[in-house]
């Protein structure tokens, strides 16, 4: 296929449940790779340390083992790195992933691709993709696609947050630090969050184990959506006057997500069919608003001066360290219980609104944000 279908043809196919043919998909993949490769070669990204392992993956293992000192001097080093990076991003995430993220965030292709590479590194996606590839013989393609989708969504969500959060550090420079945070969260994730969140995660793990997925891979896939909190954990840690354990921060973020209805709003946003570019940007902005609101709530709840924090201090001066995260979150919410009731009513109304209504979800998101930003009610009576 030399020419892709027009917008009208694609709309007609979508209404009948059809999509692109295999030749058309192949054309789209080829064009996507060519455009991305040309952009990367013209940039400094192939020279970044995060891209260096791609050179070894482009050469025979024997050559890499015997001549490691000669790799950096290879005359086609940048071309080889660019080819490996381009193939990986397009083959794993699709031909439009880089351009779609670039359009949403208002950045160029190179910046988008660099941020995706950082996200891949943060969650060690290459290792998990290799493990998923081993399941090919045991699952039909549609089932395997369903199993591997959480990892793809995790990478894209992380990249989207790193691209659109104005307070986020440079993605490439922060990749190593955030990788350590991701590893720490994955190790402790089974004990984090509310009872309902832990049970849901455990049920997903059991479902994957029944499908012959190895336990460690099953835990990663079941917790992928929660691991997208890595940038939030780092951001909250930088805002607190003390330096609490990252697992306590993640626990607070998860509990607040459920208690404030943020997880329900995020799920509703994911279901919105944002057809236009402006609608996609509005959806992205609302998602970022919810992330910032959750971070603010976590800072308030975990602050040494927070209600319920007590006066116990650990060696590092963390006043709240002697109090359970669940107690700190409940104390934070108790001071806003009257406003929280309004949030719940607004959320129910928004969920009953027309499917995909960004206006309704925007009102609900604002209600959450206002509840968090209000000072706690110490009188025991509703304000106003």
N, C-alpha and C positions, 0 to 999 in steps of 0.2 A: 504494500500500500504506500503510494507516494504522497497522497493527500489525505489528511484526516477529515472526518465528517464535520459539517458545519454545526453551529450552535443549534440551529433549528432541527437538524437531523438527530443530534444527540438528545435534544428534548423529546423528540418523537420516540426515540428508542427507549428512553428512561420511562416514559409513560406506559410502554408495553413490556417493561421488565428486561429489556435488552441492554447491551453495552457495546464495548469495542470488540472487534474481531481480533483474532490472534495476530494477523499481519498488521493491523492498526496499532495494537499494543506494542509490537516489535518496533514499529516506526517511532512511536512515542518514546520508548526506552532509548532508542538510538539518538534521537534528537536531544532528549534530556541529558544524556551522557556527554554528547558533543558540546552542548552549550556550557555545562558545568566544567568540563575539562578545560576548555579554552579560558574560562574565567579564572580557574585555579592556577593554571600555568602562568597567567599574566600577573599573579599576585605573589606575595611572600609566604603564603600559607604552606607550600610544600617544604619550606625550609624550617618550619617550626618543629621543636623537639617532639611534640605530640604526634607528628606525622612520620618521624624517623622509622618506627617499626614497620611501616608500610613497605619500605624498601626491602627489608628482609623477606616479607611475605610475597614479594614479586619475583624472587629468585629461587633457584633450586636449593633445598636445605643443605646439600653437600657443599655448595659454593659458599653459603653463609657460614657454615662451620669452619671450613678450611681457610677462608680469606676474609675474616671479619674486619680487618684493618683497611681493606681496599674498598669496602662498600661506599663510604662517603666520597670517594674519588671517582666513582662510576660516572662516565660522561653523560649517561641518560638518567641520572639519579632523580632529577625533578620530574621528568616525564614518567618514570616508573612509579614514583610515589603518587603522582596525580592520577594515573590510571587506576591504581589499586584503591585509592580513596574514592574516586568517582564511582567505580563499580560497586564498592561496598555500600555507599550511601544510596545509590539508585536501586540496586538489587534488593537491599534489605528494607528500604523505606518507601520505594516507589519513585517513578520518574518526575513527579511534581512536588515531592516533599520540600526540597530546597527552595524552589521558586514560590511555593505557597507560603512557607514561613517568612520568606523575604518580603512578600507582598503584605502579609499581616503586620509585620513589624516595621515596614518602611525602610528596609536595609537592602544592601546589594547581595548578590548570590554568594560571594566569598564570605561575607560576615555570617550569613545564614549557614553555610556549609561548615564554617569553623565552629559555630556554636553547636551544631549537630555532632561534630566530632568530639567536642568537649563532653556533651551529654553521653555519648557512647562510652567514653573513657570513665566517666563518673560512675556509671552502673556496671562497668565491666561487661558491656553488652556482647563484645566479641566472644568471650568465653561462653556466655549463655546461648548465643546463636549457634556456636559449634555443638553444644549439647543438644539443642533442638534439632539440628541437622541429623543427629544420630537416630531420631525418632521417625525418619522418613519411611523406613520399611515397615514400621509397626502401625502406621496410621494412614488413612486415605487423605488426599490433599486438603479437602475441605475441613476435616477434623483437625489436621495439623495446623491449618491456618487459624482456627479458633483457639488452639492451645498457645500459639506463639504471639497472638495479637497483643496481650498485655505488655509484653516487652517492647514491642514497637511503639505502643501508645506511651509507655514510660519515657522512652528516648525523646519522642516528639514533644511531650508535655514539658520535660525538663528543658529542652532547647527553647521552647516557646517562652517559658518563664525567664530564662536567662537572657533572652532577646528583648523582652518587653518590660521587664522590671527596671525602672530607672535607677534603683538603688543597688542593683546586682553588680558584682565585680566583673572584670573582664573574664569571659568564660574560659578561654584557654589558660589564662594565668591561675584561675581558681580551681581548675579541674582536679588537680592532685588533692587539694585540701577537701573538696567536696566528695571525692572518691572515698577518702577515709571516713567521712561522715556517712556515706551510703553503706559502706561495709559495716560500720558500727550499728546502724539502724537495722540492717538485715539480720544481723546476729541477735538483736534483742527484740525484734518486731513481735514475736509470738506473745510477749508479755505486755504489750503496749495497747492503749486504747480502752474503750468501754467493754463490758462483757459481750454486748451484741457485736461489736467490731471484731473481737477476738474469735467469737464463735463463727462468724461469717468467714473469716480468714481460714479457720481450721476446717470448715466444711469444704471450702474451695480446695484446700490441700488434699483432703481425702478423696475428692472427686478426681483430682489429677493423678493421685497415686493409683486409683482404680483403673486409670487409663494408661498405666505402665510408665508414668513419668517418675524419674528419680526424686527422692525426698528433697534434696537441696534445691533442685530446679523447681519442684512444685512449690516450695516455700517462697522462692523468688517471684514466680508468676502470680501466686495468690496475694502477695504483698506488694505487687508492682505499683498499684495506685497509691498506696501509702508511702512508698519510697519517693514519690514525686514531691514529698515534703522536704527533701534534702535542702533546697535553697532557703526554705522558710526556717528550718532549724538553724542554719548558719546565720540568717538575718536576725532572728530573735536573740541568739547568743551574743551577737555584736551590740544589741540594744540594751541588754540587761547590765546593771551595775556590777554584778558578780558574774562568775563563769560557771553556771550549773552544768551538770552532766547533760550531754546531748540527748540521751534517752528520756530524761525528764521533760525536756522541751518537746520532743516528738510526742510523748504521752499526752502532754497538755494540748498540743495542737489537734491531736486526734479526738480527744474528749470534747474539746470546744467545737470541733466540726460537727459532731453529732448533736450536742446540746443546743447549739445555736441554729441548727438547720442548714449550716453551710454545705454539708455533704449532699443534702437533698437539692439545694440550689445548683451546685456544681453538676449534679447528674442531670437536672433539667436543662442546663445550658448545653450539655453534651448532646442532648436530643434535639436541640433547635436546628432546623434546616436553614442556615443562613445563606441564602442564595446570592446576595449581592456582596460586593467588597465592603460596603459600609456596614452591612449587617454583621459580617464576620468580624470587623473591627469593634463593633459595639459589643458583640459576644465576648471577644477577647478582653476588652476593657472591663466588663463586668466580672469576668473570671479573675482578673488581676485585682479588682476592688475587693473581692471576697478573700483573696490571699492576704492582702494588706490588713483587712479587718481581723482576720484570724491571728495574724502576727501581733497586732496591737493587743488583742484580748490575751494572748499568751504572755506578753510582756507584763500586762497589768496583773494577771493571775500569779505569775512566778516572781514578781518583784518582792524584795525583802520587806517592803512597806505594805504589801497587800494584806487585806483582812484575812485572818486565819493563818498567816505565815508564822506567827509566834515569835519567840525571841531566841530560839536555839540557833547557834551558829556552828558551822563546821570549821575546819582549819583554814579554809579559803574565804571565810566570812559570808558564806551563803546562808542567810537567815532562814530561808524556806527549806533548807535541806532536810530538816528533821520532820517535815510535814509531808504527808503523801500528796502526790499530784492531784489525785481525785478530790481530796479535801480542799486544796487550793482552788481548783476549778469551781467546785461547788460554792465556796465562799465568795468567789468573784461573781458568780451568777446569782447568788442569793441577794446581793445588793442591788440587783437589777431585775428582780423576779417579775415586777409589774410590767416592765417594758418587754420582758421576754415573752410574756403572754401575748402581747400585741404582735410580736415577731411571729409567733406560731400561727396566730390567726391570719396574718398577712401572707405567710407562706402557704397555708392551706388554700387561700383565695387565689394566689398566683398559680398554684398547681392545677386549679380548676379552670383557669382561664384558657383561652384558645391555645392549642398546642403550638409551641414555638413562639409564644408572645414574649419578645424581649422587653417590651414595656412593663409587663407584669413582673417579670423576673427582676427588672431594674428597680422597681418599687420595693420588692422584697429584700433585695440586696441593700438598698438604702436603709431600710428598717433595721437590718442586722447591724450595719455600721453605726447608726445613731444610737442603738442600744449599748454598743461597746464603748462608744465615746462619751456617753452620759456619765456624770459622777454617780457613785453608788447612793442608793436611797437609805439613809441612816435613820429615818424617822419611822420606818415601818409602814408608811402610808404612800400610796401612789402620788406621783407628782402631777401638778396641773390638773 
